Structures are given as C-alpha cells and as structure tokens.
Amino acid sequence: MEGYLLDTNILSVLMMPQHPKYAAVQNAVGSLDVSAPKYVSVIAIGELTFGQRLISVFTGQSPKVLAEKIKHAQTYPLLDVTKHTAAEYGELKTILAKVHFASLQDKRPRWLENWVDKVTGQVLQVDENDLWMCAQARERNLVFVTTDAKMDRVSKADSTVRLQFV
C-alpha cells in the first residue's frame, strides 16, 4: 500500500476554491488510494502558518478562514523532522550536489534554489523546505504529492524520491 506526503502547494490550493488548479488538485487528492495513509509535514504547517501571520502583520487582520484551513491540514497525521530525516536530507542534498557540480572546487551558491546545473546551466529552483519534505518522504518510502514540476530535478537525481505531480 502506498502512502503519500502532501506538499505545501497542494494544501494551499485546497484552501482556495477560487484557485485555478483547485478542481484538478481536489480530484487528484481524492483519487489517491483511500486506504493509503496521507501525511502532512510539520514543515508545511510552518510554511502555512508563516503565510497566515504575514497577512496579519501587513493587513492587521487575522485571516480566520486560513486559520481554519491550517487546523484542517493538521487533521492529517503530521510528520516530524527526526535524526533519520536529517540523515536522509544530508544524503539527498549530497546526491544533488554530485549531479549538479563538477567538483568540490565549484563555486557553489549557499542557497539550494540558486544552484546551477553543470549540464543545462539552469538554476535548480528547488526550495530547501521542499528538499526536507522529500527527505521525509524518502525516509518513509512515501510518494510526495506536489504541483511543482521543478521537483522532478530531485527525483531525476535520486530515483528513490517518488513524486506524483498534480
């Protein structure tokens, strides 16, 4: 039986019925094996909470609908970051570095999303938080469900990271 880890972008779209991808994401999540467990990372909860609080700081209003949606996201079993996740993260980031850099002498940008592929010259554009969630999925042999097509760069570098794109 498969298990799934839902990316922050999946949760965000599900929070906004007016979002252009809402129906597609809702259908995709609804079509996942109903008996398979579906998880949310505490990292995703942190990202959503940041969004909620940022709105409050800049508007002076508390977006109650968003707060309710975050509570709903927390009804999924939550995955914590553990020492095992950290080991997976370190290994996964090393694999990405090996794929994207010619040597240790390469001038490597500090931030993962700014790394440049040695073959294509394209910026990697993979967020650190997404890599942590991929590490959680890899650690637990879960499928990472996302709307972010750039995440295929991670699964191309390491085939043990299983992705499902919506």
C-alpha positions, 0 to 999 in steps of 0.5 A: 500500500502506498502512502503519500506526503502532501506538499505545501502547494497542494494544501494551499490550493485546497484552501482556495476554491477560487484557485485555478488548479483547485478542481484538478488538485481536489480530484487528484487528492481524492483519487489517491488510494483511500486506504493509503495513509496521507501525511502532512509535514510539520514543515508545511504547517510552518510554511502555512502558518508563516503565510497566515501571520504575514497577512496579519502583520501587513493587513492587521487582520487575522485571516480566520478562514486560513486559520481554519484551513491550517487546523484542517491540514493538521487533521492529517497525521503530521510528520516530524523532522527526526535524526533519520530525516536529517540523515536522509536530507544530508544524503539527498542534498549530497546526491544533488550536489554530485549531479549538479557540480563538477567538483568540490572546487565549484563555486557553489551558491549557499542557497539550494534554489540558486544552484546551477546545473553543470549540464543545462546551466539552469538554476535548480529552483528547488526550495530547501523546505521542499528538499526536507519534505522529500527527505521525509518522504524518502525516509518513509518510502512515501510518494510526495504529492506536489504541483511543482514540476521543478521537483522532478530535478530531485527525483531525476537525481535520486530515483528513490524520491517518488513524486506524483505531480498534480 
